[in-house]
Amino acid sequence: MYLTPEKKQEFFTKYGKNAQDTGNSEAQIALFSFRIAHLTEHLKSNRKDANTQRSLITLVGKRRRLLDYLKAKDIERYRAIVKDLGLRR
């Protein structure tokens, strides 16, 4: 399993206010970015996996919406998370 509960807690601790803050936008964006990277690597070797491709597109859309929300709400937090995760924007 690539995403263990310990790995999730690491994201929530690093990007959230505390370990229980699982709904924080930055924590969700970081978690989605990790999952997107994993699915991208999977699709490189399994090009015909349509379900994974659909899941990847869905995750990218969710992350995009969260980033747009964060940009509208607090531009400094948006810039910090984009810089920290190394997202192209």
Phi, psi and omega per residue, in radians:
M1 nan 2.221 -3.035
Y2 -1.458 -0.414 -3.089
L3 -2.088 1.573 -3.122
T4 -1.434 2.798 3.075
P5 -1.009 -0.561 3.115
E6 -1.165 -0.670 3.122
K7 -1.156 -0.705 3.094
K8 -1.088 -0.784 3.134
Q9 -1.058 -0.619 3.106
E10 -1.066 -0.766 3.103
F11 -1.115 -0.786 -3.093
F12 -1.188 -0.595 3.104
T13 -1.240 -0.724 -3.080
K14 -1.272 -0.752 -3.017
Y15 -1.797 -0.323 3.118
G16 -1.590 3.128 3.095
K17 -1.271 -0.588 3.044
N18 -2.681 -3.092 -3.051
A19 -1.195 -0.450 -3.132
Q20 -1.533 -0.087 -3.101
D21 -1.467 1.291 -3.053
T22 -1.471 -0.213 -3.101
G23 -1.675 0.012 -3.130
N24 -1.084 2.384 -3.087
S25 -1.024 -0.765 -3.118
E26 -1.113 -0.699 3.137
A27 -1.146 -0.731 3.124
Q28 -1.143 -0.722 3.133
I29 -1.106 -0.734 3.126
A30 -1.125 -0.735 3.124
L31 -1.127 -0.777 3.103
F32 -1.081 -0.690 3.138
S33 -1.104 -0.711 3.092
F34 -1.096 -0.790 -3.140
R35 -1.153 -0.668 3.118
I36 -1.105 -0.745 3.119
A37 -1.094 -0.715 3.140
H38 -1.135 -0.808 -3.132
L39 -1.158 -0.588 3.103
T40 -1.109 -0.766 3.097
E41 -1.107 -0.679 3.119
H42 -1.103 -0.730 -3.103
L43 -1.242 -0.377 3.092
K44 -1.129 -0.599 -3.137
S45 -1.733 -0.251 -3.136
N46 -2.225 1.293 -3.006
R47 -1.139 -0.459 -3.058
K48 -1.661 0.194 -3.132
D49 -1.406 1.575 -3.029
A50 -1.208 -0.629 -3.140
N51 -1.136 -0.719 3.107
T52 -1.173 -0.662 3.120
Q53 -1.106 -0.721 3.116
R54 -1.148 -0.723 3.100
S55 -1.088 -0.697 3.124
L56 -1.098 -0.783 3.136
I57 -1.109 -0.686 3.097
T58 -1.102 -0.780 3.135
L59 -1.126 -0.695 3.118
V60 -1.098 -0.695 3.107
G61 -1.141 -0.726 3.109
K62 -1.101 -0.770 3.131
R63 -1.130 -0.693 3.119
R64 -1.067 -0.773 3.130
R65 -1.118 -0.709 3.099
L66 -1.139 -0.702 3.101
L67 -1.130 -0.692 3.101
D68 -1.122 -0.721 3.094
Y69 -1.074 -0.812 -3.119
L70 -1.143 -0.647 3.119
K71 -1.122 -0.703 3.139
A72 -1.267 -0.573 -3.065
K73 -1.441 -0.838 -3.083
D74 -2.635 1.777 -3.036
I75 -1.126 -0.564 -3.129
E76 -1.193 -0.735 3.087
R77 -1.116 -0.669 3.109
Y78 -1.073 -0.845 -3.133
R79 -1.104 -0.659 -3.133
A80 -1.148 -0.767 -3.101
I81 -1.234 -0.650 3.112
V82 -1.122 -0.746 3.129
K83 -1.172 -0.747 -3.096
D84 -1.148 -0.691 -3.125
L85 -1.539 -0.205 3.124
G86 1.253 0.642 3.132
L87 -1.427 2.559 3.095
R88 -1.443 2.115 3.096
R89 -2.656 nan nan
